[in-house]
Amino acid sequence: MAKTRVGILGYGNLGRGVELACGQNDDLELVALFTRRDPATLAVLTEGVPVYSADDMAAHKGDVDVLVLCGGSARDLPEQTPECAGLFNVVDSFDTHANIPVHFANVDVAARAAGTVAVISAGWDPGMFSLARLYAGSVLPEGRDYTFWGRGVSQGHSDAIRRIEGVADARQYTVPVPAALEAVRNGENPELTTRQKHTRECYVVAKDGADKAAIERAIVEMPNYFA
């Protein structure tokens, strides 16, 4: 049986997760890792897998059946997915819910022009959990669904904070609001906004001399992430 040749763009937590998943599936073969860092500095988990500069992806167009994009939704995927869809079949996990229609349109144009297949937002939510909600709503038409996350670290939100000028490192914890949880569990069917369901706890390490007030303002005013 021929294996699907997989390439990975981005070697952070997501990239390493995809790498491990490839090793657990006999029909997949990891054939290339692409990075914006110096390829010589990457210590990869899978022995023998070559690491290339992201700038050299076009040279490996015929070597990869599907490229899995493991960048962040805030700044990476809106540019990377349409660009890469012009070269490869691609999969991404774009998770900025409000911007999915725009992202879909941009990727669709590139994929149609190149004759490639592009699957977007194939993560947990949006992705598999979205399907679970769809199935539940189909068989429970009088029901309502509520999504609560945490308490736990959000990779996407943490990545968005780390991209702010002056931030050395950061983690964002998503914490359900106890009163909102209790209202749902009591069967009250409340109308809840995103802000009413969760508290976003942000832990930030600022670079020396950074404008901390500007960092705080950028976090509080960041669209799509902390509303």
C-alpha positions, 0 to 999 in steps of 0.5 A: 500500500502506497503511503501518503507523503506528509510535510509539516510547516512549523515545528512548535507544539502543533508540528511535533504533535503532527509528527507523532501522529504520522508515526502512529499511522501506517498509511502516513510517511513524514518526508519533510519538515519546513521551518522559518528557523535555521534548519540546522538548529532543529532537533527533530523526533523522527530520525532521518526526516530532512528539515528545509527552510520554509523559503525552499518549499517550492523546490519540494512541490513534487515530494509531498502529497499533503502539507500540514500547516502548524502555524498560528491563526492570528498571523501565520495561517491567513498568509501561509495557507493560501500561499501553500495551497498554490503548491500543495494539497494542504490541511490547516487548523485555522481557529479564528471562528469569526474570520473563517468565511474570509479565510475559506474564500482566500484559500479557495481562490488559491486552491482552485487556481492550482488544482489542489485540495485545501482543508481548513479549520481541521482542529478540535474546535472548529473541527471535530467538536464542531461536528459533535455539536452538529450531530447533537443538534440534529437529533436534539432539535429542542436542545441548546449547546454551550461550550466551556473550555478549561481551566487550561492553556490556550495555544492559540491565545498564548501564541497571539500574546507572544506576537505582541511587541515587547513580549518575551513569553506568555501563556493564556489560561481559559477559565470558565465563569462558575456562575455561567456553568451553574446556570447551564447545569441547572437547566436555565438555558441562559443567553451568554456572550463569549465574555460571560462564559470565560475569564482569560488569565494572561501571564506575560513576561515582558522584555527589558524596557518594554512598554507594559501598558502598551502590552496590556492595551494590545491584549485587552483590545485584541480582536477575536481573541479576548472579546 
